[in-house]
Amino acid sequence: MSWQLRLFLITLLILVYTWAGYPALLWILRRVHARDIGRGSCEPHVSIIVAVHNEEKLIATKLEDCLALQYPRGRLEIIVASDGSTDATEEIVQGFGARDPRIRLVRSEGRVGKSGAQNLAAHQANGDMLLFTDADTRSRANLLEPIVENFADPRVGLVAAVVHFGEPEDAVSKGQGSYWRYELFLRQLESDIGILATASGAALAVRRDLFRPIIPRFGDDCVIPLDVRLQGFRVVQEPRALVFDQMPHTTEGELGARTRMTARNWTGTLNYRQLLNPMRFPGTAWGLVSHKLLRWLTPFFLAELFIVNTLLAVQGRLAIFWVSQAIFYILAMVGWRRSRWQKSESVFGYPFAFCLANLGFFLGIVMSVRRKRVVAYK
């Protein structure tokens, strides 16, 4: 067997494992070894934390959503952390606070970034549970109850809501991208078997005594779940807790978001090397390597696979695989063209979504290697 063929087979096996084998193994494990959660009725004091910078168009709607939550009035506070806002955001929050004392405004000294604002608010929070959420995230009135029920189990340290794209009035499947549906499926499987180590910053609740100040260059959605797992507590995705967000409206916006996410999460995950030790954290290490690291490295494996396959095809070997790859990338190009024409998702959309995500992974890793940091936000 030539070295080209060996390299081709090894790379192909890694890709198949990452995108199909790992989910299949998770599904099997859930069938035979799901870890139940001792959910129960409880009403801890909850501090909702919203970090903002110039969100005058969104903050009123966000606060109305928070005030509409079905939760005991005396067990809820809402802290808006302004990261150097220069528009009317702070005045709007103060107006709400004058009418409802549960709403508080805290200000940073200059721009400290989203994580810095969240750290400031967490330091001043009174709640037993800290619920981090974004100004552009919408919710329904029944959001908190299914979240806090999980904290009746003392093994649970963090509970993440499920993010759907679209307005709360829409069907939950409307507007969902194929890539995000796949991601939610993986997270739910990992949650059910107790190895989940990721969450969406759109809405995640963590025990106050487990919270550690967020390192600004990494971000809340990356490091808070890792901190919780490092302390030996469980991260849960609660399928009954739904929040709603909007996908970027352009391909460029989606690519930029994917690139920034990868850059922050790649460096953040590698910063928690203890969790990558299979002797200390076997399930978590397996999940982080399979779900995160190998997936983010996929564009490099894909490039290697195509190059090696080209060398083999020139020799008259495995030409059918080379043709299959070429057709796949042609379909992705068609999907890209259709997206620019604002066509609805079709068979072309799946290869395009896959390639777009992997382009974001590639650019994100390059950004992290070049030590470019994303701290402040617009």
C-alpha positions in Angstrom: 0.0 0.0 0.0 1.5 3.4 -1.1 1.9 6.2 1.4 -0.7 8.2 -0.6 -3.3 5.5 -0.2 -2.6 5.1 3.5 -2.8 8.9 4.1 -6.0 9.0 2.1 -7.6 6.2 4.1 -6.5 7.7 7.5 -7.8 11.2 6.6 -11.1 9.8 5.2 -11.6 7.8 8.4 -11.0 10.9 10.6 -13.6 12.8 8.6 -16.2 10.0 8.7 -15.7 9.6 12.4 -15.9 13.3 13.1 -19.2 14.0 11.2 -20.9 10.6 11.3 -19.2 8.1 13.6 -19.1 10.3 16.7 -22.8 11.2 16.5 -23.6 7.5 16.0 -21.6 6.5 19.0 -23.3 9.2 21.1 -26.7 8.0 20.0 -25.9 4.4 20.9 -24.5 5.5 24.3 -27.7 7.4 25.0 -29.8 4.4 24.3 -27.8 2.2 26.7 -26.4 4.7 29.3 -28.4 7.9 29.5 -27.8 9.8 32.8 -31.0 11.0 34.3 -31.3 14.4 36.0 -33.0 14.7 39.3 -35.3 17.6 38.3 -37.6 19.1 40.9 -39.5 22.1 41.9 -37.3 24.9 43.1 -37.2 28.7 43.1 -33.7 30.0 43.5 -33.0 33.7 43.4 -32.1 34.4 39.7 -30.0 37.3 38.4 -30.5 37.9 34.7 -27.4 39.6 33.2 -27.5 41.4 29.9 -24.3 43.0 28.6 -24.9 45.7 26.1 -23.2 48.3 24.0 -25.4 50.8 22.2 -28.5 48.7 22.1 -31.1 51.4 22.2 -33.2 49.7 19.5 -33.3 46.4 21.3 -33.1 46.9 25.1 -36.7 47.9 25.7 -38.0 44.8 24.1 -35.5 42.7 26.0 -36.5 44.2 29.3 -40.2 43.7 28.5 -39.4 40.0 27.8 -37.6 39.7 31.2 -40.4 41.4 33.1 -42.9 39.1 31.5 -41.2 35.9 32.8 -43.3 33.7 35.0 -41.2 33.7 38.1 -41.8 34.9 41.7 -41.2 38.6 41.7 -39.0 38.7 44.8 -36.7 36.0 43.4 -35.7 37.8 40.2 -33.4 40.7 39.4 -32.3 42.0 36.0 -28.9 43.6 35.6 -28.0 45.5 32.5 -24.2 46.0 32.2 -23.5 48.8 29.8 -20.1 48.5 28.1 -19.5 52.2 27.5 -22.8 52.8 25.7 -23.0 56.2 24.0 -26.5 56.2 22.7 -29.8 56.2 24.7 -29.4 52.6 26.0 -28.6 53.7 29.6 -31.5 56.2 29.7 -33.9 53.5 28.6 -32.7 51.1 31.3 -32.9 53.8 33.9 -36.5 54.5 32.9 -37.4 50.9 33.3 -35.6 50.8 36.6 -37.6 53.7 37.9 -40.8 51.8 37.3 -39.5 48.4 38.5 -36.8 48.1 41.1 -35.8 44.6 39.9 -34.0 46.3 37.0 -30.5 47.7 37.7 -28.0 49.4 35.5 -24.2 49.0 36.0 -21.7 50.8 33.9 -18.1 50.0 33.0 -15.3 52.5 33.0 -14.8 52.8 29.2 -14.9 49.9 26.9 -14.1 46.6 28.6 -15.7 44.2 26.1 -18.7 41.9 26.5 -16.9 39.6 29.0 -15.7 42.5 31.1 -19.2 43.9 31.3 -20.5 40.4 32.3 -17.9 40.1 35.0 -18.8 43.5 36.4 -22.5 42.5 36.6 -21.8 39.1 38.1 -19.7 40.7 40.8 -22.7 42.8 41.8 -25.4 40.2 41.4 -27.4 38.9 44.3 -28.8 35.7 42.8 -28.0 32.1 43.5 -28.1 31.5 39.8 -26.7 33.8 37.1 -28.6 33.8 33.7 -26.5 35.3 31.0 -28.4 36.4 27.9 -28.1 38.8 25.0 -30.1 41.9 24.1 -31.2 40.5 20.8 -32.3 37.2 22.3 -36.1 36.8 22.6 -37.8 34.5 25.1 -41.2 33.3 26.1 -42.7 33.8 29.6 -42.2 30.1 30.6 -38.4 30.2 30.1 -37.1 30.0 33.7 -39.1 27.2 35.2 -37.6 24.3 33.1 -34.2 25.8 33.6 -34.3 26.1 37.4 -35.8 22.6 37.7 -32.5 21.1 36.7 -30.7 22.8 39.6 -32.7 20.7 42.0 -30.0 18.1 41.1 -26.9 19.1 43.0 -24.7 17.6 40.2 -25.9 20.2 37.7 -23.8 23.3 37.5 -25.0 24.9 34.2 -28.2 24.8 32.2 -28.3 26.1 28.6 -31.5 27.0 26.7 -32.0 25.7 23.1 -31.6 28.5 20.6 -34.0 28.7 17.7 -33.7 31.1 14.8 -36.8 33.2 14.1 -39.4 35.0 16.1 -41.1 33.4 19.2 -44.4 33.3 17.3 -42.9 31.1 14.5 -42.8 27.4 14.5 -39.5 26.3 16.2 -38.2 24.7 13.0 -38.8 27.8 10.8 -35.5 29.4 9.7 -33.3 26.8 11.3 -30.1 26.2 9.3 -29.1 22.6 8.6 -25.8 23.1 10.3 -27.4 24.4 13.5 -29.9 21.6 13.6 -26.9 19.2 13.5 -25.2 21.1 16.3 -28.2 21.1 18.5 -28.6 17.3 18.0 -25.0 16.7 19.0 -25.3 18.9 22.1 -28.5 17.1 23.2 -26.9 13.7 22.9 -23.8 14.9 24.9 -26.1 16.4 27.5 -28.1 13.2 27.9 -25.0 11.1 28.6 -23.4 13.7 30.8 -20.4 14.9 28.8 -21.6 18.2 27.4 -19.0 21.0 27.7 -20.5 23.7 25.5 -23.4 26.1 25.6 -24.8 29.1 23.7 -24.3 32.5 25.2 -27.8 33.5 24.1 -29.2 32.0 27.4 -27.2 30.0 29.9 -27.7 29.8 33.7 -24.9 28.9 36.1 -24.6 28.5 39.8 -23.2 31.6 41.2 -20.6 29.8 43.4 -19.3 28.0 40.3 -18.9 31.2 38.2 -15.3 32.3 37.5 -14.5 35.7 35.9 -14.6 35.3 32.1 -11.3 35.7 30.3 -12.3 38.4 27.7 -10.5 36.9 24.7 -12.4 33.7 25.1 -16.0 34.6 25.8 -18.8 33.3 28.0 -20.2 30.5 25.8 -16.8 28.9 25.6 -15.2 29.2 29.1 -18.2 29.1 31.5 -19.2 25.5 30.5 -15.5 24.5 30.7 -15.1 26.1 34.2 -18.2 24.1 35.3 -16.9 20.8 34.0 -13.5 21.5 35.5 -15.1 21.8 38.9 -16.8 18.4 38.4 -20.4 19.6 37.7 -22.7 18.7 34.8 -23.6 20.9 31.9 -27.2 20.4 30.6 -29.0 21.5 27.5 -32.7 21.8 28.5 -34.9 21.2 25.4 -38.0 22.7 27.0 -36.3 26.1 27.5 -36.4 27.9 24.2 -35.0 31.2 23.2 -35.1 32.9 19.8 -32.4 34.7 17.9 -31.8 35.8 14.3 -29.3 34.3 11.9 -27.0 36.8 10.1 -28.9 37.9 7.0 -25.9 37.6 4.6 -23.3 35.0 3.8 -20.6 37.4 4.8 -22.3 37.9 8.2 -22.6 34.2 8.8 -19.0 33.7 7.8 -17.8 36.5 10.1 -19.7 35.1 13.0 -18.4 31.6 12.4 -14.8 32.9 12.1 -14.9 34.8 15.4 -16.6 32.0 17.2 -13.9 29.5 16.1 -11.0 31.8 16.9 -12.3 32.4 20.5 -13.3 28.8 21.1 -10.2 27.2 19.7 -7.9 29.2 22.0 -10.3 28.9 24.9 -10.6 25.2 24.7 -6.8 24.7 24.4 -6.4 26.9 27.4 -8.3 24.2 29.5 -5.8 21.4 28.8 -6.8 19.6 32.0 -10.1 18.8 30.4 -8.4 17.3 27.4 -6.7 14.8 29.7 -8.6 11.5 29.2 -7.2 10.1 32.4 -8.8 12.8 34.5 -11.9 13.7 32.4 -12.4 10.8 30.0 -15.9 11.7 28.7 -15.3 15.4 28.5 -11.9 14.9 26.8 -13.5 12.6 24.2 -16.3 15.1 23.6 -14.1 18.1 23.3 -11.7 16.4 20.9 -14.5 14.9 18.7 -17.1 17.6 18.8 -14.8 20.6 18.8 -11.1 20.2 17.9 -11.5 17.6 15.1 -14.4 19.5 13.6 -12.5 22.8 13.6 -9.6 21.0 11.9 -11.9 19.6 9.2 -11.0 22.1 6.5 -7.3 21.0 6.8 -8.3 17.4 6.5 -10.6 18.1 3.5 -7.7 19.9 1.7 -5.4 17.1 2.5 -7.9 14.5 1.3 -8.4 16.3 -2.1 -4.7 16.8 -2.7 -3.9 13.2 -1.9 -6.9 12.0 -3.9 -5.6 14.0 -6.9 -2.3 12.3 -6.7 -4.0 8.9 -6.6 -6.4 9.8 -9.5 -3.4 10.8 -11.7 -2.2 7.3 -11.1 -5.5 5.9 -12.1 -6.6 5.0 -8.5 -9.7 6.1 -6.7 -10.8 8.5 -9.5 -14.4 8.0 -8.5 -13.7 9.6 -5.1 -12.0 12.5 -6.7 -15.0 13.0 -9.0 -17.4 12.7 -6.0 -15.5 15.5 -4.2 -15.5 17.7 -7.3 -19.2 17.3 -7.7 -19.8 18.1 -4.0 -17.8 21.3 -4.2 -19.7 22.2 -7.4 -23.0 21.7 -5.6 -21.7 24.0 -2.8 -20.9 26.7 -5.4 -24.4 26.4 -6.8 -25.7 26.7 -3.2 -23.6 29.8 -2.7 -25.1 31.3 -5.9 -28.6 30.5 -4.8 -28.0 32.1 -1.4 -26.9 35.3 -3.1 -30.2 35.2 -5.1 -32.0 34.6 -1.7 -33.4 31.3 -2.7 -34.8 29.0 0.0 -32.7 26.1 1.3 -32.6 23.2 -1.1 -30.4 20.2 -1.8 -27.7 22.7 -2.8 -27.9 24.4 0.6 -26.5 21.5 2.5 -23.1 21.3 0.8 -22.9 25.1 0.8 -23.7 25.2 4.6 -21.0 22.6 5.2 -18.4 24.4 3.1 -19.3 27.8 4.6 -18.9 26.5 8.1 -15.5 24.9 7.3 -14.3 28.1 5.7 -15.2 29.8 9.0 -13.3 27.1 10.9 -10.2 27.7 8.7 -10.3 31.5 9.0 -10.9 31.2 12.8 -7.9 29.0 13.4 -5.7 31.2 11.2 -6.9 34.2 13.3 -6.1 32.4 16.5 -2.6 31.4 15.3 -2.0 35.0 14.3 -3.0 35.9 17.9 -5.8 38.2 16.8 -8.2 38.7 19.6 -11.9 39.6 19.7 -12.7 41.4 22.9 -14.9 44.4 22.3 -18.0 44.3 20.1 -20.2 46.6 18.2 
